[in-house]
Amino acid sequence: MRMRVSERQNEVRIELSRVAGRQGNVLAALTACQKSCTCSGGLGASSAALSVRARGDELRVSLRPAQGQRLDVGEIYRCLRRNLVEHAPPLDGAPAA
């Protein structure tokens, strides 16, 4: 899986490729980040509008903060990485390292 998080005109875009069969895991990671983030500017920021588009093995997420607020691209990337990579269940039933 490949992930890129970028900002464009006060909108954060999260692009994931090679996610075939793991879209549910990605959406669960987004939800976990929203629930666990207490910092200002992360996914837990109040009133951030979320848009998700799936196509083949790609997933694109757009986040727009409420007027006057900003989202922190670095914090969003770190939270998603923690939830997708570091806390991901092992593949093919392999034991966790």
N, C-alpha and C positions, 0 to 999 in steps of 0.2 A: 504494500500500500504506500502511496505517495501522498504527502499533504503539503499544501502551500497556503499560507495565511497572509493576506495583503490588505492594504487600506487604499480606498479610492473615494475621494470626495465625501469624507465622513461616513463611509460605508465599509464594513469589514467583509471581505470575501474569503471563504474557506473552500478550497478546491481539493478534492480527493480523487485520486485515480487508482485503478486496480483494486476496487473494493467489491468486486463481484462476490455475492453471497455474504458479504459482511455489512451491508447497509444498516441492518438492525443494530449491530455493534456500534457503528458510527453515531447513529441517532441516540443510542443509550449513553454514549460518551458525551454528546452535546447536552443531554438532559442532566447527567451527573455534574458537568461543569456548571450548568445554570444553578443547580441546587447547592453546590459546595462553595461557589465563589462568593466571597464576602468583600472583595476589593472593589473599589470604584473603577470602572473601566473594563471589567471582565465580563464573562457571559452572564453573570448574576446581576449585572447592572439593570436597574429598573427600567421598564418600558422599552426594552430593545425589541424591535420587530424582527422576526425570524422568517426567512423564506428558504425552502429546500427544494432543489430540483435534482432528480435522479435520471440518468440516461446511460444505459448499458452498464459498464463497470465504473462509471464516474458519478460523483455526488458533488453538487455545488450548493453552498450555503451562503446566504447574504444576511448580514445583520445591520440594522439601522437603529442607532440610538435615538432616544427622545430628543427633541430640540434642546440645545444647550448642553447636551452631554456628549462625552467622547468614549469610545471603546479603545482599550489597550491591546493592540495586535500581539505584542509579546506575551502578555498574560494569557490571552486566549490560546495562543499556540502552545504555551507550556502546559496549560490545563488539559487541552486535548491530547497532547503527547503523553502526559501522565496516564490518562484514562485509556488511550488506544494502544500504547506501546508498553508502558511499564506495568500496568495493571491488567493487561489483556490476558484472557484465558489461553492456555497453551494450545497450539494447533495439533490436530491429529491425535489427540489424547496423550501427547508426550508430557512427561512430568515437568512441572514448573522448575526453573533453575533457581 
